[in-house]
Amino acid sequence: MSKTVLITGCSSGIGRATAKLLAEKGYSVYATARRTESIADLEAAGCKTLALDVTSEESIQAAIAAIPEGIDALVNNAGIQDVGAIESLPMDRVRGLFETNVFGPVRLTQLVLPQMRERGAGYVITVGSMNGKFTWPGTGYYCGTKHALEAIHDALRHETRPFGIKTVLVEPGFVKTPLGKSAVGRRVEDDGPYAEYNAAVAEMTGSYTTGALGKLACSAEAVAETILKALSSDKPKARYRVASSAGLFMTMRWALPDVAFDAFLRSGSPVPKPKKS
């Protein structure tokens, strides 16, 4: 019998590519998004579709209840990005980031674990980021959500192993998806001390998969292949890096002391410019 897989955030990018690939490989795929019309075409690819807003307890409960055969694997993929200086980003936006990127996946995981424990098997695969290991200036809160997933998954892997449940964190580098451009559309626009900085960060965020940096980026399909690899293994790795940018920057962060890594970031990132009195 094929594994039943619930995937979040399938309207575009990694989630959509993963849903298509797993359905093609014979998995029973439940592809989800906040608006089912955005994923209706995935039914032709062999997926079942469900509405799921990871920030809504009611929506999460309803989606799980709609899968009567039970969930063998959960792929936590839904996520958003916001850009802006720490001081300038409104707290409602900060809360929204953590609700979507951290609390949503955590709550889904909490609710699928009992059935996995009962069967003595299951997979919890979460799409994190290389930014779980280091932070790009201007994206501190987004990177904070990815740091949180690193810590949570380390604990979860230890706690679920005795029950036969595999816990995996995928750490992509630059991926050619709409994530960055979507963040630019939500960027902070003001005339405060970070106005020029936030604009420059937004410009960089919208273009990191093109030009020179684009050569270090991978496709959404490459991440989907990595998720398939983890899901197909009886002994998956705790973490999987995807894209050459992940290996490059994560190794640099590990090898360089803080002062050197900070200097590296300053050399290629926008820097706030205090106004002269």
Stockholm file with secondary structure:
# STOCKHOLM 1.0

chainA/1-277         MSKTVLITGCSSGIGRATAKLLAEKGYSVYATARRTESIADLEAAGCKTLALDVTSEESIQAAIAAIPEGIDALVNNAGIQDVGAIESLPMDRVRGLFETNVFGPVRLTQLVLPQMRERGAGYVITVGSMNGKFTWPGTGYYCGTKHALEAIHDALRHETRPFGIKTVLVEPGFVKTPLGKSAVGRRVEDDGPYAEYNAAVAEMTGSYTTGALGKLACSAEAVAETILKALSSDKPKARYRVASSAGLFMTMRWALPDVAFDAFLRSGSPVPKPKKS
#=GR chainA/1-277 SS CCCEEEESCCSSHHHHHHHHHHHHTTCEEEEEESSGGGSGGGGGGTCEEEECCTTCHHHHHHHHHTCTTCCSEEEECCCCCCCSCTTTSCHHHHHHHHIIIIIHHHHHHHHHHHHHHHHTCEEEEEECCGGGTSCCTTCHHHHHHHHHHHHHHHHHHHHHGGGTEEEEEEEECSEESTHHHHHHHTCCCCSSTTHHHHHHHHHHHTTTTSHHHHTTCEEHHHHHHHHHHHHHCSSCCSEEEESHHHHHHHHHHHHSCHHHHHHHHHHHSCCCCCCCC
#=GC SS_cons         CCCEEEESCCSSHHHHHHHHHHHHTTCEEEEEESSGGGSGGGGGGTCEEEECCTTCHHHHHHHHHTCTTCCSEEEECCCCCCCSCTTTSCHHHHHHHHIIIIIHHHHHHHHHHHHHHHHTCEEEEEECCGGGTSCCTTCHHHHHHHHHHHHHHHHHHHHHGGGTEEEEEEEECSEESTHHHHHHHTCCCCSSTTHHHHHHHHHHHTTTTSHHHHTTCEEHHHHHHHHHHHHHCSSCCSEEEESHHHHHHHHHHHHSCHHHHHHHHHHHSCCCCCCCC
//
